Amino acid sequence: MKSDNINTFNKVRVTQKERKYLLENEACRIATSHDDIPHVVPVAYIYEKGYIIFVTDYGTIKYRNLQVNRNVSIVVDVYDPSGENKAIVIQGKAVIIERGKEFIRLYKIFDKKFEWVRKNPWKEGEAPFVRVVAFNKVSWGL
């Protein structure tokens, strides 16, 4: 699942409101699965060039699931008790970026944006980035 093994062109386009919403938030939930067993976890992300990008550790269930099933679903949502909920759900394929210029470029972005990266830095080969190539999306409240 290296980045050169998948067409990285998103098949969906986001509206200006959806783009703004994705840029304003930094946490989402990612769903992966293996053997029909779903697994959902929160992750910090960036939205860049039409892609959701997050980092994972090699020892996680999420990473192991991605090794056998690249399909993912992501939700970025804000709950409002008054009923004015906002969300975007994206379904896509995961592209794992472990090394190279793209890894270094993404690491610099994460380092600048997230304090937890600066507190616990890592190197190429220690924790990969995951780029989600969207093939479907739906949003509401935006």
ABEGO torsion letter per residue (X at the ends): XBAAABBABBABBBBAAAAAAAAABABBBBBBBBGGBBBBBBBBBBBBGGBBBBBBBAABAAAAAAAABABBBBBBBBBBAAGBBBBBBBBBBBBBBABEAAAAAAAAAAAAABAAAAABBBBBGABBBBBBBBABBBBBGX
